[in-house]
């Protein structure tokens, strides 16, 4: 395991590779590999461990009884998932966690994460503070998704999401973490309708798109040229 990279993640921020290696031995750490499309956690599961993506990426999805899928988030290397449910004893998952590509996941037992160990308590306290910071950031992400899907129109949802991605990347050109179907699911719209709207926006000179790569076109009046 690459302890240097692990120590640079948000969860282990502030620890050295040596400290991280020592901590894993008392956190019930287990590394597992999943193939593309494989279910990592399923709706209704009771989880006791948080997952950290080491390589690849996973999707957090909600499926209703009629088979409709909504993508709630994409989790990449160094990011964690299922920590809220692992912290809430007996609370069943309301989402599926699916491998978007071949992925390696590190699972950490939540009881051991939250209980300061006698071997590395100083570093362990830092780990708990980092976990709280990550949880707060995820609450912001959820609020952001609600904001992006507030508009009744597909264009309004696209404009909100793409404007945020431009601000986040610091550039009018950026790559989003979703393919076309995943973007449609995230924005809670039909894929064909989304593709049609993107085509219209390209023809109107509002943006350029190549798969997951976007370039927003601005003039002195804002969005559009």
SVG drawing of the C-alpha trace seen along z (x, -y; Angstrom):
<svg xmlns="http://www.w3.org/2000/svg" viewBox="-42 -43 49 50">
<polyline fill="none" stroke="black" stroke-width="0.4" points="0.0,0.0 1.2,-3.5 1.4,-5.2 2.9,-8.4 -0.2,-9.0 -2.5,-7.8 -1.1,-10.3 -1.9,-13.1 -5.6,-12.3 -8.2,-14.5 -8.8,-11.8 -5.2,-11.3 -4.1,-14.9 -1.5,-16.0 0.0,-12.6 3.3,-11.2 3.4,-8.0 4.9,-6.2 2.1,-7.4 -0.5,-6.4 0.9,-2.9 0.8,-2.5 -2.8,-3.8 -4.1,-1.3 -3.0,1.6 -5.5,0.6 -8.3,-0.7 -9.4,2.7 -8.2,1.7 -9.2,4.0 -8.3,3.4 -10.6,4.9 -10.8,4.8 -14.0,4.4 -14.7,4.7 -16.5,2.1 -20.2,2.2 -19.8,4.3 -22.0,3.4 -19.8,2.4 -22.7,1.5 -26.4,2.1 -29.5,0.3 -30.7,1.8 -27.2,2.9 -26.1,2.1 -22.5,0.9 -19.9,0.6 -17.0,-0.6 -16.3,-3.7 -14.8,-3.2 -11.9,-5.1 -11.3,-4.9 -7.6,-4.2 -7.8,-3.8 -10.6,-4.2 -13.9,-5.8 -17.4,-4.8 -20.9,-6.2 -23.4,-6.8 -26.8,-6.0 -30.4,-5.9 -32.7,-3.4 -36.5,-3.6 -38.9,-0.6 -39.6,-1.4 -36.0,-1.1 -35.2,-4.8 -31.6,-5.7 -30.4,-9.0 -26.6,-9.6 -26.0,-11.5 -22.2,-11.7 -19.0,-10.5 -16.2,-9.4 -12.6,-9.3 -9.2,-8.5 -8.6,-9.7 -12.3,-10.3 -14.5,-8.4 -18.1,-7.1 -20.6,-5.5 -19.1,-7.3 -22.5,-8.8 -24.2,-5.4 -21.2,-3.7 -21.5,-6.4 -25.2,-5.8 -25.6,-2.4 -28.2,-0.2 -29.2,-2.7 -29.8,-0.9 -28.2,-2.4 -30.6,-4.4 -28.2,-4.3 -26.1,-1.9 -22.4,-2.3 -21.2,-1.0 -17.8,-0.7 -17.7,-3.1 -14.5,-1.5 -12.1,1.1 -11.6,-0.2 -9.6,0.5 -11.2,-0.4 -9.8,-0.6 -12.4,0.1 -11.9,-1.3 -13.9,0.0 -15.9,-3.1 -15.9,-2.0 -12.1,-1.9 -11.9,-5.2 -14.0,-6.9 -12.3,-5.4 -8.9,-6.9 -6.3,-4.1 -3.5,-4.0 -0.8,-3.5 -1.3,-6.7 -3.9,-8.9 -2.4,-12.2 -2.7,-11.2 -6.0,-9.6 -7.5,-12.8 -6.4,-14.5 -8.1,-11.7 -11.4,-12.4 -11.1,-16.1 -10.4,-15.4 -13.5,-13.2 -15.7,-15.9 -14.3,-18.4 -15.1,-15.9 -18.6,-15.4 -19.2,-19.1 -17.9,-19.4 -20.3,-16.6 -23.2,-18.5 -22.2,-21.4 -22.1,-19.1 -25.6,-17.9 -26.9,-21.5 -25.1,-22.2 -26.9,-19.4 -30.2,-20.6 -29.3,-24.1 -28.4,-22.6 -31.6,-20.7 -33.9,-23.6 -34.6,-24.9 -37.6,-23.4 -35.8,-23.6 -32.9,-21.4 -31.0,-24.5 -31.3,-26.0 -29.9,-22.9 -27.1,-22.7 -26.2,-26.3 -26.1,-26.0 -24.0,-22.9 -21.6,-23.9 -21.1,-27.4 -20.1,-25.9 -17.7,-23.5 -16.1,-26.5 -15.7,-28.4 -14.4,-25.3 -11.7,-24.6 -10.8,-28.3 -11.3,-28.0 -14.0,-28.1 -12.6,-24.8 -12.9,-21.8 -13.8,-18.1 -16.7,-16.9 -16.6,-13.5 -19.7,-12.2 -20.5,-10.7 -23.7,-11.8 -25.9,-9.3 -24.5,-10.0 -24.9,-13.7 -28.5,-13.2 -29.0,-11.1 -27.3,-13.6 -29.5,-16.5 -32.6,-14.3 -33.4,-14.7 -33.9,-12.4 -30.6,-11.6 -32.1,-12.3 -33.6,-15.6 -30.2,-16.6 -28.3,-15.8 -30.8,-17.8 -30.4,-20.8 -26.6,-20.6 -26.8,-20.5 -29.0,-23.6 -26.6,-25.4 -23.7,-24.6 -25.5,-25.9 -26.3,-29.1 -22.6,-29.5 -23.1,-29.1 -20.6,-26.2 -18.5,-23.6 -18.7,-20.0 -16.7,-16.9 -17.8,-13.9 -17.1,-15.0 -15.0,-18.0 -16.7,-21.4 -15.8,-25.0 -18.2,-27.7 -18.3,-30.8 -18.6,-34.2 -18.8,-37.7 -19.1,-41.0 -22.7,-40.2 -22.0,-36.8 -22.9,-33.3 -23.1,-33.3 -21.3,-34.9"/>
</svg>
